[in-house]
Every structure is written in C-alpha cells, then in structure tokens.
C-alpha cells in the first residue's frame, strides 16, 4: 500500500464529531483511459506497481480515516467491481447501488446517499478516480466550523508545461519546470451535511444547480489541501504512468 507515498498532517485542535460514512462515485465509462477501461470501470484500474485498483486504495484510506460504511454508486461494468468487492478483504462495510440509467453526478450522489446508514449525519464523497491521502477529519473540522452544507477539497496541481519568468522589460530571468498552478481546482473529495442530500437534483449535475445556490447563500466552502499532500486524478494513460513514476521515486527505484 502507498501510505508512505502520501504525507499527512496533524489533527486540528478544533475537532468536530467524526464523519463515519462516505459515497464513492464509480459509474463513469472512463473513455479517455481506453483500452484499460474496455473490460473494467475506471476505479478498477490498477495503480502501476501496487497490485491494487484505485478503489482499493480509496477504501483503505477511508477506513484509516475512521469511515466505517461506504456506498459505491456503480454503472458501467458494475459486475466487475462487485466481483472484486466480494473477493476482497475489505477494511469497512461496503454496499453498492447501480444506476440503471445515467442520473448525472448530482443525481448519482443523491441516489447513493439514500443508502447511507445514518441519514442524520454528515458524509464524505469522492470521485472514483482520485488517488490521494490526507487527514479527512481536518477537512470535516473546517466544514463544521463554517456551518457549511458542502465543503470541497481544493488542489493546486502542477502545470504540465515548463514556464518562463520574465521581468518588466521582457528579459528572461528563469525557466521553471512544471510549477504549481496559480489556480485552485476541485479535487473531487467532499464533506456534505446531512441536509445536503435533499438539496441534490434527482437528475443532472449539482455543480450547475446546488453548488451555485449554496455559494450565493455562503454555505459552500473550499478547503485547500495542505502543502505536500499527494493528489492525482487518474483520467488518462499518462496519469497512470506519472503515478507509477512518482511511486517509484518515493521507493528509491
């Protein structure tokens, strides 16, 4: 497992009640990862060098962070994921729900959240293609302190290009290889209040409906991942190869 790859931070002194349930969205087709996704859903792709699919890393991480119950929203090639779950030695309770027709990200979240065991408690959610490690309780504390209905983890990924630094006269001062982006992006990991489930659309994208409304009401928060935290979305074959290189580098290979 990759716990040594991903540094974490100390727990906040202002601690909320632990969040113990989560939803993983794992229904997408992963068309940009073909041919890997011709025979398996994206979360079932193995992180090179680990022998474990992405969702296996996610489940171990969630368990380490105190989560006891997970609902996985499945769609494309759901039977492959379900067969793996049946054979795996899982560190927490896992249930699956299957979208018989595409509901969109918001609808998929709502559909899965209805199967969470504790409807009156907050919950985490993550996209099924995210590989990361950080202290989820710190994010939950931030969420509770701000009385938010939804808190997004925000990442500052490195740019895929080298950049050029110039002065005001146009003289080149330096070349910087793959610097951090000046912009924050949605990292695909969330904390939601219990009431948030009812705010989600039955069909469609919550990022075009629920999130903008909560932003206007000042009930939507963004928590930037601490410096040094490892984060990567596995969207393309290049992401897989880069993840393998990063893992090898931490092991001195």
N, C-alpha and C positions, 0 to 999 in steps of 0.2 A: 504494500500500500504506500501512498505517497505523502504521509503526514510530514516526513522530513523535508519535502519539497516546498511546503507552503507554510511560511511563518505565521503565527497568530499573535494577538495582543492580549494584554491583561484585562480582566473583567472590570467594568465600570463600577465605581463606588456607589452609584445611584442605580440600584438594581430593581427591575420590575419582576413580577411573577414569571417564572419560566414558561416559555411557549413550548408545548409538547406535541403539536400536530402540524402536518405540512401536506401540501399538494405539489406533485410534480407533473408538469405538462409534457407528455411524451407521445403526442399523437401525430406530429408532423411527418411529412414524407421525406424530408432531407434531400431534396432533389439535387442540391449543389454538392452533395457528398457521394453521388453515384460514381462508380459502381458499388461502393461499400453498402449503400442502402437499398440495393436491388433485392437483397434477401433478408434484411433486418431493419427495424426502425432506427432512427439516428441514435437514441440513447443506448442502444445495444452495441454500438461500435466500440471496439476495444481501444483504450489509450495505449499506444505502442510502448512496449517494454514493461507493462504492468500485468497483463493477462486478465484484466478486469474491464468490463464495459463501463462507459461513462456513468450509467445509472447506479452501478455498484459502488463507485466512488462517492456518488451523491448520498446514497443510503448510509454508508459508513460515516460520512461527515455529519449527516443529520443526527444519527444515533449518538455520536460523540458530543454533540451539542445539546443533548437532552431530549430530543424528539423521540417519542415512543410509538407514534401512529402516523403512517403515511398513506395517502390516497394517490394513486398514479392514474392520470387520465390518458387512456390509450386510444389509438385509432388505427393508423397504418401498420399492418403486420403485427397486430396486437398479440396474436398467438405466440410469436417468437419471444416477446418479452415475458409473457405469462409463463411459458415453459421454463425460461431461465429462472424466474422467481420461485417456481415450485421446486427447482433443484438446488437453489442457493441456500446457504446457511445465513439467514438474514438476522441483523442485529436489532430489529424492531418489527412491529406489526405492519404489514403491507396489504392493502386492498387495491383492486383495480376496478375502474369503471371504463366502459367502452362507448365512445361516441359512434352511434350507428350512422350519423350524418354529420358533416362538419358544422360545428357550432361557433367557430371563431374563437379567438383567445379568451375574450371575456365570457362567452357562453360556456367554453370548456372549463374555465375556472369555477364558474358557478355550479355547473353540473357536478364537478368533482367535490366541491366544498360541501354539497348536500350530504355527502357520505362521511364527512369528518365525524369522529365520535363525540366531540364536545362542542356543540353549536354555540354555546355562550362564551367561548374562549377565543382569543386571537389565534392566528395561524400564519405559518410561513408558506411561501410558494416559490418555486424555482422552475425555470425552463429546463427541459430535459437534456440540453446540450451544453450546460455550464459546468466547467471544471474549476473549482476554487476551494479554498479553505480560509475561513476567518471566524471570529467569535460571534456567532449569531446573537448571543444574549446581549452583547453591546449594542447591536442594531435594534433589538427589541426594547432595550432601556431607552434609547434615543426616541424610538417610536412612542413609548408610553409618556415620556417627559413632555412631548409636544402635543399629546392628545390627538394624534393623527388617526385617520381612518386607514390610511395606506402610507407605507414608507418604502421607497425604492432604494436599493443599493446602487451607488453610482461609481463607475470605474473611469479611470483615465488611461486608456490603452496607449501603447506606443505606436507611433505612426509607422507605416510600412516603408517609408522612404527616408533617406537622409535629408537633412535640411541645411540651409546656408544662412549664416549670421552675417549681417552687414551693418555698417554704421550709416549715419545720416548723409554721408557723401557718396554712398554706393560702393565703398571699399569692402571687400570680403574679409571678415575677421576670423571666421572659423567654419568648419564643417562638423555637423552633429549627426551621428548615425542613429536613426530610429528614436528620436526624442519622445517624451511623453506628450500626448495630445494636449493642447490648451483647453480643450472642451471635455466636459464630463458626459458620459453616456449611461443609459440604463443598463445595469449589469445583469438583469434577469433574475434577481433574487429580491423577495419582498417580505414585509411583515404587514398583515392585514388585521384590522379589528374584527370582532365577531359580527358587528353590524355591516361590515363591508360586503358580505355575501349578498345581502338583499339589495345592494346598490348596483350589482353587476347586471349587464344585459343578458337576457336569455339566449340571444343570438347576436353575434357581432364582436367588435373589438372594444374593450374597456378603455384602451388608451385614446380612443376618439370620443368617448362619451363620459364614462365615470371619472377618469383622471382629470380631464379639464374642469369638470364641475367641482371636484374636490379642491383643485388648485384655486379656483375662484373663492371658495369658502375657507381657504387657508387650513385645510385638513389633509393636505398631501405634503409629505416630507421627503427629503432626499438625504441619504447618509453616505458620505464618501468613504470608500474602502480605505482603511489605514495604509500608509506608505509601507511598501514591502510585501503586501498581501498578494499572493499569486491569484490571477484570474484570467481565464480564457474561455471564449465561446467557440465551440467546435462546429464551425459552419462549412468548412471546405477541407479538401485533402491537404492543402497547405497548412491549415491549422493543426491537423493531426501530426504532420511531420515536424512542425515547430514545437508542439507539445513534447514530442519524443526527444528533440534536441535539448529542450530545457530540462527535462527529467534526467537525461544522460549527463548533462553538465553538473547537476547537483550531486550526482553519484560519482563524479570524477572519471567518467568513462570516456 
